[in-house]
Amino acid sequence: MSEPSITIRPEAADDAAAIERLHERTFGPGRLAKTAYRIREGAGHRLELSFTARIGTLMIGSVRLTPVRIGTAKALLLGPLTVEPPFRARGIGQALIARALAEAKAKGHQLVVLVGDEPYYARNGFKRIPKGRAVMPGPVDPARVLVCELSAGAFANVSGPIRPDRDAQ
Ligand SMILES: CC(C)(COP(=O)(O)OP(=O)(O)OC[C@H]1O[C@@H](n2cnc3c(N)ncnc32)[C@H](O)[C@@H]1OP(=O)(O)O)[C@@H](O)C(=O)NCCC(=O)NCCS
């Protein structure tokens, strides 16, 4: 029998509880104290730029994008990215990132930042931000602050603190 296919679709409002459980299982209560979490709490993620992966009706992964500013420049913060352990190493994480980036680009966004492992995210075009150029509002390892330019040179003249963009349209 062939494996059921995996679908990726925009997050729906009623996915929130299942995604919260996924985050709790993956990251535990420590997630609530993370700097990136506090930014996300400040602005709220965009459903139309956030995606879930499913097998049938079973949710097996999620990625979210949240509007931020780096200095005065508009950007999106990617995360959390989570795939349920039995379904890892099948390309689902990469597919979720690729879909979120494609949708953000299609909607005219130029920059996506995140806090994560460069060796993993480099596959989707993320690069380390030079230390001090974009500063998270709390403790993070600067080597894990990464940016992806959705249009060439979009990060060239950008610098400053990263903060939630509460007024993003
Ligand atoms: C990170 C995560 C989302 C990857 O999802 P996934 O669906 O397994 O990823 P993919 O199948 O697209 O990619 C798997 C590949 O990435 C590699 N990889 C996974 N996590 C990595 C990391 N932190 N650093 C470097 N490589 C990593 C795997 O070894 C695998 O390599 P291979 O293709 O050479 O075999 C998943 O492992 C997860 O949910 N982890 C816990 C939560 C987490 O750490 N999230 C990221 C921070 S928000």
The ligand as an SDF file (V2000), in Angstrom:
LIG
                    3D

 48 50  0  0  0  0  0  0  0  0999 V2000
   14.2270   21.0590   12.7090 C   0  0  0  0  0  0  0  0  0  0  0  0
   13.0490   20.2630   12.1640 C   0  0  0  0  0  0  0  0  0  0  0  0
   11.8820   21.1930   11.9530 C   0  0  0  0  0  0  0  0  0  0  0  0
   13.4650   19.6370   10.8260 C   0  0  0  0  0  0  0  0  0  0  0  0
   12.3160   19.0390   10.2420 O   0  0  0  0  0  0  0  0  0  0  0  0
   12.4760   17.8330    9.1920 P   0  0  0  0  0  0  0  0  0  0  0  0
   11.1690   17.6640    8.5000 O   0  0  0  0  0  0  0  0  0  0  0  0
   13.0720   16.6450    9.8480 O   0  0  0  0  0  0  0  0  0  0  0  0
   13.5680   18.4800    8.2090 O   0  0  0  0  0  0  0  0  0  0  0  0
   13.9180   18.0200    6.7280 P   0  0  0  0  0  0  0  0  0  0  0  0
   13.4220   16.6380    6.4780 O   0  0  0  0  0  0  0  0  0  0  0  0
   13.4930   19.0880    5.8190 O   0  0  0  0  0  0  0  0  0  0  0  0
   15.5030   18.0430    6.7740 O   0  0  0  0  0  0  0  0  0  0  0  0
   16.1650   17.0090    7.4290 C   0  0  0  0  0  0  0  0  0  0  0  0
   17.6360   17.2370    7.3110 C   0  0  0  0  0  0  0  0  0  0  0  0
   18.0020   18.3570    8.1100 O   0  0  0  0  0  0  0  0  0  0  0  0
   18.9750   17.9510    9.0590 C   0  0  0  0  0  0  0  0  0  0  0  0
   18.7510   18.7120   10.2780 N   0  0  0  0  0  0  0  0  0  0  0  0
   17.6950   18.6590   11.1080 C   0  0  0  0  0  0  0  0  0  0  0  0
   17.8490   19.5290   12.1300 N   0  0  0  0  0  0  0  0  0  0  0  0
   19.0550   20.1390   11.9160 C   0  0  0  0  0  0  0  0  0  0  0  0
   19.7800   21.1130   12.6330 C   0  0  0  0  0  0  0  0  0  0  0  0
   19.3140   21.6370   13.7450 N   0  0  0  0  0  0  0  0  0  0  0  0
   20.9760   21.5050   12.1080 N   0  0  0  0  0  0  0  0  0  0  0  0
   21.4740   20.9730   10.9630 C   0  0  0  0  0  0  0  0  0  0  0  0
   20.8060   20.0320   10.2530 N   0  0  0  0  0  0  0  0  0  0  0  0
   19.6220   19.6220   10.7350 C   0  0  0  0  0  0  0  0  0  0  0  0
   18.7230   16.4620    9.2380 C   0  0  0  0  0  0  0  0  0  0  0  0
   19.8700   15.8150    9.7380 O   0  0  0  0  0  0  0  0  0  0  0  0
   18.4110   16.0520    7.8150 C   0  0  0  0  0  0  0  0  0  0  0  0
   19.6110   15.9410    7.0700 O   0  0  0  0  0  0  0  0  0  0  0  0
   19.7090   15.0520    5.7120 P   0  0  0  0  0  0  0  0  0  0  0  0
   18.7510   15.6480    4.7160 O   0  0  0  0  0  0  0  0  0  0  0  0
   21.1310   15.2270    5.2870 O   0  0  0  0  0  0  0  0  0  0  0  0
   19.3290   13.6790    6.1390 O   0  0  0  0  0  0  0  0  0  0  0  0
   12.6400   19.1000   13.1120 C   0  0  0  0  0  0  0  0  0  0  0  0
   13.7680   18.2960   13.3670 O   0  0  0  0  0  0  0  0  0  0  0  0
   12.0780   19.6080   14.4390 C   0  0  0  0  0  0  0  0  0  0  0  0
   10.8670   19.8180   14.5730 O   0  0  0  0  0  0  0  0  0  0  0  0
   12.9620   19.7690   15.4290 N   0  0  0  0  0  0  0  0  0  0  0  0
   12.5880   20.2340   16.7440 C   0  0  0  0  0  0  0  0  0  0  0  0
   12.1870   21.7020   16.7010 C   0  0  0  0  0  0  0  0  0  0  0  0
   13.2870   22.6010   16.1850 C   0  0  0  0  0  0  0  0  0  0  0  0
   14.4510   22.4350   16.5130 O   0  0  0  0  0  0  0  0  0  0  0  0
   12.8720   23.5540   15.3540 N   0  0  0  0  0  0  0  0  0  0  0  0
   13.7770   24.5040   14.7490 C   0  0  0  0  0  0  0  0  0  0  0  0
   13.9450   25.7110   15.5880 C   0  0  0  0  0  0  0  0  0  0  0  0
   12.4970   26.7220   15.6220 S   0  0  0  0  0  0  0  0  0  0  0  0
  1  2  1  0
  2  3  1  0
  2  4  1  0
  2 36  1  0
  4  5  1  0
  5  6  1  0
  6  7  2  0
  6  8  1  0
  6  9  1  0
  9 10  1  0
 10 11  2  0
 10 12  1  0
 10 13  1  0
 13 14  1  0
 14 15  1  0
 15 16  1  0
 15 30  1  0
 16 17  1  0
 17 18  1  0
 17 28  1  0
 18 19  1  0
 18 27  1  0
 19 20  2  0
 20 21  1  0
 21 22  1  0
 21 27  2  0
 22 23  1  0
 22 24  2  0
 24 25  1  0
 25 26  2  0
 26 27  1  0
 28 29  1  0
 28 30  1  0
 30 31  1  0
 31 32  1  0
 32 33  2  0
 32 34  1  0
 32 35  1  0
 36 37  1  0
 36 38  1  0
 38 39  2  0
 38 40  1  0
 40 41  1  0
 41 42  1  0
 42 43  1  0
 43 44  2  0
 43 45  1  0
 45 46  1  0
 46 47  1  0
 47 48  1  0
M  END
$$$$
